[in-house]
Amino acid sequence: MKQEKIIRILKILEKQDYGVSMLAGFGGLDADPFKILIATVLSVRAKDEATIPIVEKLWEKYNTPKKIADANPKDLEEIIRPIGFYNIKTKRIQDLSRKLLDEFNGKVPSEEEELLSLPGVGRKVANCVLVYSFDKYAVPVDVHVHRISNRLGFVTTNNPEETELKLIETIPRKYWKIVNEKMVLLGQNICKPITPICSACQLNKLCEKNNVKRFL
């Protein structure tokens, strides 16, 4: 896809309003990087609408690395259970909390390399923390961003890791920070995995609809 068309699509995306994503809701000027980090880890293989109340419930009692590190795993599992993989996620947030205490003075680092050193933190989680907590330039790629980037014709890739690298090459840097927020909301509301609602999408005439077999 030509750069002119990509920029045209990004400008439309930038103006679209489908509400606020989970991470943007937790973010902002007073964002707690630790809350963003934990929310992103817990959201793996879970819907945002299911994750949000779990994070809020967790935060009522366990809102610091020390509190999570010292918690009885069974108590954490009971809270996390509704969003699945509760035993794995409990271990991850306790392990990363302990590492934050041991190596980072209980603070969430603001550099990608240090974030990636934390247990359970891959590129998507690290990039989400960079964008939503520290307002840094990065392109967090989840299933929505991967799917929509390929569907639009921005990239032709097989996995989120490839998509991130290609988007960084393809998209002007000034748009990096909006990609996750706008594509996640578009994916949740319009550009569904199976049957996208193309008739309601402002990008309908610009989208290549790659791998779309049926749409409304």
Protein Blocks (a to p, Z undefined) as FASTA:
>chain_A
ZZklmmmmmmmmmmpcgbjafklmmgcjklcfklmmmmmmmmgopafklmmmmmmmmmmm
mmcfklmmmpcfklmmmmmmmngjklmmmmmmmmmmmmmmmmnnopacfbfklmmmpghi
afklmmmmmmmmnopacddddfklmmmmmmnomaccfbfklmmmmmmmmpcfklmmmmmm
mmmmmmmmmmgfklccfklpcklmmpgogoiabdZZ
